[in-house]
Amino acid sequence: MTPADRAATPTALPPRTSRTADEELVGRLQWLMMLRVGLITVLLGTTLLVRADGSDPVTNSRHLTLLVLIIATYGLTILYAVLLKRLQRGLVVFSYAQLLIDLGISTVLAAVTGGTESVFLFMFTLVVLVAAILLYRRGALYLSAAATGCLVLLVARDALGWWHPTPPPEGDALRAVFLSGLTNISAVFFVGLLSGYLSEQLRDAGQRLRFASEDLEALRALNDHIITSIQSGLVSYALDGRVIFFNPAAERIT
């Protein structure tokens, strides 16, 4: 092949490299599983220690429920990790399934620790926030609606006295139940809307940054191709006189 032929033959540009959406989702799911185990261990473990009264946790129904939740969380996390390695598609559905199960665990946890007065009601907001991180605006809105349904069930349970040893609340106590429910539902939707909006903005910014990086790599490859294809010698010098670049033609001449 003559030098002219080599000059006319373009070199292959490097393929565009970027993490796919599935790869990013897998990374976020792994982060979620570690967060879930750590959070449940710290919160429920601390609750068991604080509420320890010397009674057998197996005979104390509330303590037994907390122990079951801890064990179930560990078991589910192991199951999630195994499934995550085997799944080739359907990661979005898998993410929704995890988040809905987290809502179920949060509902049971709130129910056994005070209902609408539970200190663990923030878990609903946390699940919605994680949904925005994993699934962006749509996930945040869907999980906000699901969390609202769970909170409505808690309010109905406390207001109607379901599974309570005491009579249903009346007067100020009943109004406090409804006020707590309304406050938490409002917080869930506010966090869902705000986190969904911010996650979309971050995703768009990340995509623009990746596209700009890929375009820069393509321009660099094109520049290298043009320089190496020039049949005249091309030499670049630094300000101190050092040679910093020789194209192939210059190497042949020297």
C-alpha positions as CSV (number, residue, x, y, z in Angstrom):
1,M,0.0,0.0,0.0
2,T,1.4,3.4,-1.0
3,P,1.6,6.3,1.4
4,A,-1.2,8.0,-0.5
5,D,-3.4,4.9,0.0
6,R,-2.6,4.9,3.7
7,A,-3.5,8.5,3.9
8,A,-6.9,7.9,2.2
9,T,-7.7,5.0,4.5
10,P,-9.4,6.2,7.7
11,T,-8.4,4.6,10.9
12,A,-11.2,3.2,13.1
13,L,-12.4,5.5,15.7
14,P,-12.6,4.1,19.2
15,P,-16.1,3.0,20.2
16,R,-18.1,5.2,22.5
17,T,-17.8,3.8,26.0
18,S,-20.4,4.6,28.6
19,R,-22.2,2.7,31.4
20,T,-25.5,1.5,30.3
21,A,-28.7,2.3,32.2
22,D,-28.9,-1.4,33.4
23,E,-25.3,-1.2,34.7
24,E,-26.0,1.9,36.6
25,L,-29.2,0.5,38.1
26,V,-27.3,-2.7,39.2
27,G,-24.8,-0.4,41.0
28,R,-27.6,1.5,42.8
29,L,-29.4,-1.7,43.8
30,Q,-26.2,-3.1,45.4
31,W,-25.9,0.2,47.3
32,L,-29.6,-0.1,48.4
33,M,-29.1,-3.6,49.7
34,M,-26.1,-2.6,51.9
35,L,-28.0,0.5,53.1
36,R,-31.1,-1.7,54.0
37,V,-29.1,-4.2,56.0
38,G,-27.2,-1.5,57.9
39,L,-30.3,0.6,58.6
40,I,-32.4,-2.3,59.8
41,T,-29.6,-3.6,62.0
42,V,-29.0,-0.3,63.7
43,L,-32.6,0.9,64.1
44,L,-34.2,-2.4,65.1
45,G,-31.2,-3.6,67.1
46,T,-31.2,-0.3,69.1
47,T,-35.0,-0.5,69.6
48,L,-34.7,-4.0,71.0
49,L,-31.9,-2.9,73.4
50,V,-33.7,0.2,74.6
51,R,-37.0,-1.7,75.1
52,A,-35.4,-4.7,76.7
53,D,-37.2,-5.4,80.0
54,G,-35.8,-8.8,80.9
55,S,-38.7,-10.6,79.2
56,D,-38.1,-13.5,76.8
57,P,-38.2,-12.0,73.3
58,V,-39.9,-15.2,72.0
59,T,-42.9,-14.7,74.4
60,N,-43.0,-10.9,73.9
61,S,-45.0,-10.4,70.7
62,R,-43.6,-7.0,69.9
63,H,-40.0,-8.0,70.4
64,L,-40.6,-11.2,68.4
65,T,-42.0,-9.1,65.5
66,L,-38.8,-7.0,65.5
67,L,-36.6,-10.0,65.5
68,V,-38.6,-11.5,62.7
69,L,-38.2,-8.3,60.7
70,I,-34.4,-8.3,61.2
71,I,-34.1,-11.9,60.1
72,A,-36.5,-11.4,57.2
73,T,-34.4,-8.4,56.0
74,Y,-31.2,-10.4,56.1
75,G,-32.9,-13.3,54.3
76,L,-34.4,-11.0,51.6
77,T,-31.1,-9.3,51.1
78,I,-29.4,-12.6,50.4
79,L,-32.2,-13.5,48.0
80,Y,-31.9,-10.1,46.2
81,A,-28.2,-10.5,45.8
82,V,-28.6,-14.0,44.2
83,L,-31.3,-12.8,41.9
84,L,-29.4,-9.7,40.9
85,K,-26.5,-11.8,39.7
86,R,-28.8,-14.0,37.6
87,L,-31.2,-11.4,36.2
88,Q,-30.4,-10.4,32.6
89,R,-33.5,-8.2,32.2
90,G,-36.4,-6.9,34.2
91,L,-34.3,-4.9,36.6
92,V,-36.9,-2.1,36.8
93,V,-39.6,-4.6,37.9
94,F,-37.1,-6.1,40.4
95,S,-36.4,-2.6,41.8
96,Y,-40.1,-1.9,42.2
97,A,-40.6,-5.3,44.0
98,Q,-37.8,-4.5,46.4
99,L,-39.2,-1.1,47.2
100,L,-42.8,-2.4,47.7
101,I,-41.5,-5.0,50.1
102,D,-39.6,-2.3,51.9
103,L,-42.9,-0.4,52.3
104,G,-44.5,-3.5,53.7
105,I,-41.7,-3.9,56.2
106,S,-42.0,-0.2,57.1
107,T,-45.8,-0.6,57.6
108,V,-45.4,-3.6,59.9
109,L,-42.6,-1.8,61.8
110,A,-44.7,1.3,62.3
111,A,-47.8,-0.8,63.4
112,V,-45.9,-2.6,66.2
113,T,-44.1,0.6,67.4
114,G,-47.0,3.0,67.9
115,G,-48.9,3.3,64.7
116,T,-49.4,6.9,63.7
117,E,-47.2,7.9,66.7
118,S,-44.3,5.6,65.7
119,V,-40.9,7.0,65.4
120,F,-40.3,4.9,62.3
121,L,-42.8,6.7,60.1
122,F,-39.9,8.4,58.5
123,M,-39.2,5.1,56.8
124,F,-42.0,5.8,54.3
125,T,-40.3,9.0,53.2
126,L,-37.0,7.2,53.0
127,V,-38.4,4.6,50.7
128,V,-39.8,7.3,48.4
129,L,-36.4,9.0,48.4
130,V,-34.6,5.8,47.4
131,A,-37.2,5.2,44.7
132,A,-36.3,8.6,43.2
133,I,-32.6,7.6,43.2
134,L,-33.3,4.2,41.6
135,L,-36.2,4.9,39.3
136,Y,-36.3,8.7,39.0
137,R,-39.5,10.7,38.9
138,R,-41.8,7.9,37.9
139,G,-40.6,5.7,40.6
140,A,-40.9,8.4,43.2
141,L,-44.5,9.1,42.3
142,Y,-45.5,5.5,42.2
143,L,-43.9,4.8,45.6
144,S,-45.5,8.0,47.0
145,A,-48.9,6.7,46.0
146,A,-48.1,3.2,47.5
147,A,-46.7,4.8,50.7
148,T,-49.9,6.9,51.0
149,G,-52.0,3.7,50.9
150,C,-49.9,2.2,53.7
151,L,-50.3,5.4,55.8
152,V,-54.0,5.4,55.3
153,L,-54.1,1.8,56.6
154,L,-52.2,2.9,59.7
155,V,-54.6,5.8,60.3
156,A,-57.6,3.6,59.8
157,R,-56.1,1.0,62.2
158,D,-55.6,3.5,64.9
159,A,-58.8,5.4,64.3
160,L,-61.0,2.3,64.3
161,G,-59.1,0.4,66.9
162,W,-58.1,-2.6,64.7
163,W,-55.9,-5.0,66.6
164,H,-55.8,-2.7,69.6
165,P,-56.5,-3.8,73.1
166,T,-57.9,-0.4,74.0
167,P,-61.1,1.2,72.6
168,P,-60.9,3.5,69.5
169,P,-59.7,7.0,70.3
170,E,-62.2,9.9,70.5
171,G,-62.1,13.6,70.5
172,D,-58.7,15.1,70.7
173,A,-57.0,11.7,70.4
174,L,-58.8,10.9,67.2
175,R,-58.0,14.3,65.7
176,A,-54.3,13.7,66.6
177,V,-54.4,10.4,64.7
178,F,-55.8,12.1,61.6
179,L,-53.4,15.1,61.9
180,S,-50.4,12.7,62.1
181,G,-51.6,10.8,59.1
182,L,-52.2,14.0,57.1
183,T,-48.8,15.4,58.1
184,N,-46.9,12.2,57.0
185,I,-48.9,11.8,53.8
186,S,-48.1,15.4,52.9
187,A,-44.4,14.8,53.7
188,V,-44.3,11.7,51.5
189,F,-45.8,13.5,48.5
190,F,-43.6,16.6,49.0
191,V,-40.5,14.4,49.2
192,G,-41.6,12.4,46.2
193,L,-42.2,15.4,44.0
194,L,-39.0,17.2,45.0
195,S,-36.7,14.2,44.9
196,G,-38.2,13.1,41.6
197,Y,-37.6,16.5,40.0
198,L,-34.0,16.6,41.3
199,S,-33.2,13.1,40.2
200,E,-34.4,13.9,36.7
201,Q,-32.3,17.0,36.6
202,L,-29.2,15.0,37.8
203,R,-29.9,12.3,35.2
204,D,-30.1,14.9,32.4
205,A,-26.9,16.6,33.5
206,G,-25.1,13.2,33.7
207,Q,-26.3,12.3,30.2
208,R,-25.1,15.6,28.8
209,L,-21.7,15.2,30.5
210,R,-21.3,11.7,29.1
211,F,-22.3,12.8,25.6
212,A,-19.8,15.7,25.8
213,S,-17.0,13.3,27.0
214,E,-17.8,10.9,24.1
215,D,-17.8,13.7,21.6
216,L,-14.4,14.9,23.0
217,E,-13.0,11.4,22.6
218,A,-14.3,11.2,19.0
219,L,-12.7,14.5,18.2
220,R,-9.4,13.5,19.8
221,A,-9.4,10.3,17.7
222,L,-10.2,12.3,14.5
223,N,-7.4,14.7,15.3
224,D,-5.0,11.8,15.7
225,H,-6.1,10.3,12.5
226,I,-5.7,13.5,10.6
227,I,-2.2,14.2,12.0
228,T,-0.9,10.6,11.4
229,S,-2.3,10.7,7.8
230,I,-0.4,13.9,6.8
231,Q,2.4,12.9,4.5
232,S,4.5,15.9,5.4
233,G,6.6,15.9,8.5
234,L,5.0,17.5,11.5
235,V,6.9,18.3,14.7
236,S,5.7,20.1,17.8
237,Y,8.0,21.8,20.2
238,A,7.4,23.0,23.8
239,L,8.4,26.5,24.8
240,D,11.7,25.2,26.2
241,G,12.6,23.6,22.9
242,R,11.7,20.1,23.8
243,V,10.1,18.0,21.0
244,I,6.7,16.8,22.2
245,F,5.3,15.3,19.1
246,F,6.5,13.6,15.9
247,N,4.0,12.3,13.3
248,P,4.9,9.1,11.3
249,A,6.1,11.1,8.3
250,A,8.5,13.1,10.5
251,E,9.8,9.9,12.0
252,R,10.5,8.5,8.5
253,I,12.3,11.7,7.4
254,T,14.5,11.8,10.5
